């Protein structure tokens, strides 16, 4: 079968609850890729069409992520009434497979892996992308030494479907935070909870709330406190901090990153063996700098797939692996190894020694808020860089500055506390509004839900479709992005509206709209406007 007259499907690599991952060949660029065929079963045609549209949009959003620990999304196509997500093919095994085959990891090894996953999550959260399905099956330990998080933009829609027609829960409840199981909106803290459960499983061999059935597992997540891990060592504080039931009391991302870094570099004993597999027979002398966390020669490490071997030994972003009911006995097999860039190795090692971890922080990371209070932990504000060809505009009335492209003009609204920025290069409009709302809100997403309810009740937007109301981090503070489409003047308009309070309590909204046909082409304008906005 061929997709989009370009991608030739070769063989299925794995199948999960929501689709099939194929090994495929990109005939245009002459490369092998992984393609996820997304299937929504048990829903009506109208709902399936809506889910398909949103899957494509979220996958495209994930495709904008540029981070070494995020699987690259190359393309998104729709064929035969289904979305097909074209991704980088990663030669790897999943963390779940490694734990099944070799037993629980040492704390320092799990800390290194957790640090990389957290790094990817922070980079995604900074751009408003949530994962919603962090679990060992979605953490790939690549044969080239990387730790890669897969299923961004895909897992989010799968999880949203919730229950299938047969009543089965989509996803793995053992790694879902209690607020998700209670039907609340996902938020960055939800991904952090799932990371805590993943780290717990990495060092203990199974997640903290695993029970005999899915229903019992769900009940345990909602009701029970996690049993403190027995093998976690220095990882115990970060695991328990991430598994706090109240999202507002959950350990912030920056504190978790610091503790993971310390747990990785301060492991007791020989650092060359501190992160080897549990079987002491696998802890041999380090012979290659790439063996930083294994003690086994990577040249002797066979290439394999994520859960399901393939004829050519290639691996792929996981589509959900078979689950076992009992932990398998650790056995000798392929050992994990993780590489780092040569510059990072030199900086960390100095005159010699073995590198265990480098804290490769995501670009301009933001701290995690306490949603119930809106407070944040201190973090430096990144310096503003005005894009080439842009200039800075200052609004005395709004007490802010923002950069805009050459040739674009800013106009103050005569009736509202807002300015509009338009230009010749796009049909889009950027609006900055600082109108004080009538109702105070603690969480920015509350304002959008309230406004959406009012607009729906009044029927003010024709053919309105919500794409998402998502909590995000912006300039070190809690914010929320409201993305939707609606018809206006016979055209489908696509909007993203970011709401937040400044440090001194002033409410702002950064609103970008353009035609749906130009959305992908023009989305970068919003990113640049938001990056250069500064309150005065």
Secondary structure, DSSP 8 states (H G I E B T S, - for coil): -EETTTEEEEEEEEEETTEEEEEEEETTTTEEEEEEEE---SS-HHHHHHHHHHHHHHHHHHHT---TTB--EEEEEEETTEEEEEE----EEEHHHHHHHH-S--HHHHHHHHHHHHHHHHHHHHTT---S--SGGGEEEETTS-EEE--TTTHHHHHHH-B-TT--BSS-GGGS-HHHHTT----HHHHHHHHHHHHHHHHHSS-TT--SSHHHHHHHHHH------SS-GGGHHHHHHHT-SSGGGS--HHHHHHHHHHHHHS-SS-TTTTTS-SSGGG-----SGGGTTTSS-GGG-----SSS--TT------S-----SS-----S---------HHHHHHHHTTS----------TT-----BTTTTB------------TTEEEEEETTTTEEEEEETT-EEEE-SSSSEEEEE-TT-S-EEEEE----SS--SSHHHHHHHHHHHHHHHT-SEEEEEEEEEEEEETTEEEEEEEEEEEETTEEEEEEEEEEE-TTS-EEEEEEEEEGGGHHHHHHHHHHHHHH-EE-
